[in-house]
Amino acid sequence: MRRIKALANCLGELNDIATGENLIADGPTLKSLTDRQASREKQLIRSARNAVAAFGETKRFWPKQT
């Protein structure tokens, strides 16, 4: 659960950034938001990649069906 929660949190925050950019009309407000979120977005993408890798290593709860 911890691993999937970490992934969901990263993806949720990335979605918030994308949605915020789409909701604000072009102009100085969008430029300011985009500049502030750029480094956070890169950090979240790295964290999401790590979370996906960790989730992929998670032991299966149920046996794999053949």
C-alpha positions in Angstrom: 0.0 0.0 0.0 2.8 2.4 0.8 4.3 2.0 -2.6 1.1 2.6 -4.5 0.2 5.5 -2.3 3.6 7.1 -3.1 2.9 6.7 -6.8 -0.6 8.0 -6.5 0.6 11.1 -4.6 3.2 12.0 -7.3 0.7 11.5 -10.1 -1.9 13.5 -8.2 0.4 16.4 -7.7 1.5 16.3 -11.3 -2.1 16.4 -12.3 -2.7 19.4 -10.1 0.1 21.3 -11.8 -1.2 20.4 -15.3 -4.8 21.3 -14.4 -3.7 24.6 -12.8 -1.9 25.6 -16.0 -4.9 24.8 -18.1 -7.3 26.7 -15.9 -5.3 30.0 -15.9 -5.5 32.1 -19.0 -2.3 33.0 -20.8 -0.5 35.9 -19.3 1.7 36.9 -16.4 -0.1 34.6 -13.9 0.5 31.5 -16.1 4.1 32.5 -16.6 4.7 32.9 -12.9 2.9 29.5 -12.1 4.9 27.7 -14.8 8.2 29.1 -13.7 7.6 28.1 -10.0 6.3 24.6 -10.9 9.0 23.7 -13.4 11.5 22.4 -10.8 8.8 20.8 -8.7 7.5 19.0 -11.8 10.9 17.5 -12.6 11.3 16.4 -9.0 7.8 14.7 -9.1 8.6 12.9 -12.3 11.8 11.5 -10.8 9.8 10.5 -7.7 7.1 8.9 -9.9 9.7 6.9 -11.8 11.2 5.6 -8.6 7.7 4.8 -7.2 6.8 2.8 -10.4 10.1 0.9 -10.1 9.4 0.1 -6.4 5.9 -0.9 -7.1 7.1 -3.3 -9.8 9.3 -5.0 -7.2 6.4 -5.5 -4.8 5.6 -9.1 -4.0 2.2 -10.2 -5.4 -0.5 -10.7 -2.9 -2.3 -13.2 -5.1 -0.6 -15.9 -7.2 -0.1 -15.0 -10.9 -2.8 -16.6 -13.0 -1.6 -18.7 -15.9 
